[in-house]
Amino acid sequence: MSAVKDQHVGSSFDDFLRDEGALEHAEAVAAKRVIAFQIAREMEQRHITKAELARRMGTSRPAVDRLLDPANPSVTLSTLEKAAAAVGKCLKVELSG
């Protein structure tokens, strides 16, 4: 094995992402995906359509599509907060160490 490959043997994937400067972005994308999944699950359980969610949020159907798209990381906290409220939930964001 080369020295380049050996530097990551035994390290975690988080360590690798941190070394590459990508950990924060990966965590943000993962958090957005989880929240989008939870909102979609609440919509399904409460029989709320995308059109109805858009109406409750005061936004458009395409905006709801972007919100629920796990590949779209550019959703604001304000939008996530509105979506959570629209399905009867509260968005909780916290710092951790």
Secondary structure, 3 states (H helix, E strand, C coil): CCHHHHCCCCCCHHHHHHHHCCHHHHHHHHHHHHHHHHHHHHHHHCCCCHHHHHHHHCCCHHHHHHHHCCCCCCCCHHHHHHHHHHCCCCCCCCCCC
